[in-house]
Amino acid sequence: MQGENDRMTKPESARRRRFRRAAIAILVLSVLPMIPVIFAASVAHFAGCRLDESGAQTCLIGGFDAGPLLYTVGMGFFLIALLAMIAGAIAAAIWIAAVVFYVVRGMFFRR
């Protein structure tokens, strides 16, 4: 039992680290534009206002009509977030294809 715990683990290869970093970068960059959309939706929800695609609604927060601002932030960044998620999906598909390529290549061309 003692020998099982003392075994040295195989060091992580540089290629595997690059693939892992690329996956994390793809995830972060595709989710990052959703932050303003979530913020605008949260502010509208807690203020008791309506935020939707039909147009800017009146939303009084501390005597200030924040409806047009929330609409611009929420819907404007929604398009950017949608495009970022599409780009992230394409990048993830390329990443998966690269991982499969290197795994298959490693299976057939071992040194």
C-alpha positions in Angstrom: 0.0 0.0 0.0 2.8 2.4 0.8 4.4 2.0 -2.6 1.2 3.0 -4.3 1.1 6.4 -2.7 4.8 7.0 -3.2 4.8 6.4 -6.9 5.9 9.4 -8.9 3.3 10.8 -11.2 4.2 11.3 -14.8 5.1 15.0 -15.4 2.7 16.9 -17.6 3.9 17.5 -21.1 4.3 21.0 -22.6 1.7 20.1 -25.3 -0.8 19.1 -22.7 -0.3 22.3 -20.7 -0.8 24.3 -23.9 -4.0 22.5 -24.7 -5.3 23.1 -21.2 -4.4 26.8 -21.3 -6.0 27.1 -24.7 -9.2 25.5 -23.4 -9.3 27.9 -20.4 -8.7 30.9 -22.6 -11.5 29.8 -25.0 -13.9 29.5 -22.1 -13.0 32.8 -20.4 -13.1 34.8 -23.7 -16.4 33.4 -24.7 -18.1 34.0 -21.3 -16.5 37.4 -20.6 -19.0 39.5 -22.8 -21.9 38.1 -20.8 -20.9 40.0 -17.7 -22.5 43.4 -18.7 -25.7 41.5 -19.9 -26.0 39.8 -16.6 -25.3 43.0 -14.7 -28.0 45.0 -16.7 -30.5 42.2 -16.2 -29.8 42.0 -12.5 -30.1 45.8 -12.0 -33.4 45.8 -13.9 -34.7 42.8 -11.9 -33.9 44.3 -8.5 -35.3 47.7 -9.5 -38.5 46.0 -10.6 -38.1 47.0 -14.2 -38.6 45.2 -17.5 -35.6 44.6 -19.8 -36.4 43.0 -23.1 -35.8 43.3 -26.8 -38.9 45.4 -27.5 -37.3 48.6 -26.6 -36.2 50.8 -23.6 -38.8 50.7 -20.8 -39.1 53.4 -18.1 -37.0 52.3 -15.1 -36.6 54.8 -12.3 -33.6 54.2 -10.0 -33.1 57.0 -7.5 -35.0 59.5 -9.6 -33.0 58.7 -12.7 -34.5 56.9 -15.7 -32.0 54.1 -16.3 -34.2 52.3 -18.8 -32.4 53.5 -22.0 -29.0 52.8 -20.4 -30.0 49.3 -19.3 -31.4 48.6 -22.7 -28.3 49.8 -24.4 -26.0 47.8 -22.1 -28.2 44.7 -22.0 -29.1 44.4 -25.7 -25.9 45.9 -27.2 -23.7 43.6 -25.3 -26.0 40.7 -25.9 -25.1 40.8 -29.6 -21.4 40.9 -28.7 -21.9 38.0 -26.2 -23.7 36.0 -28.8 -20.9 36.5 -31.4 -18.3 35.7 -28.7 -20.1 32.4 -27.9 -20.3 31.5 -31.5 -16.6 32.2 -31.9 -15.9 30.3 -28.7 -17.8 27.3 -30.1 -15.8 27.4 -33.3 -12.6 27.7 -31.3 -13.6 24.8 -29.1 -14.3 22.6 -32.1 -10.9 23.4 -33.5 -9.4 22.7 -30.1 -11.2 19.3 -29.9 -10.0 18.5 -33.5 -6.4 19.3 -32.5 -6.6 17.1 -29.4 -8.1 14.2 -31.4 -5.4 14.7 -34.1 -2.6 14.5 -31.5 -4.1 11.6 -29.7 -4.6 9.6 -32.9 -1.1 10.6 -34.2 0.4 9.5 -30.9 -1.4 6.1 -31.1 -0.1 5.3 -34.6 3.3 6.9 -34.6 4.8 6.0 -31.2 8.5 6.4 -30.9 
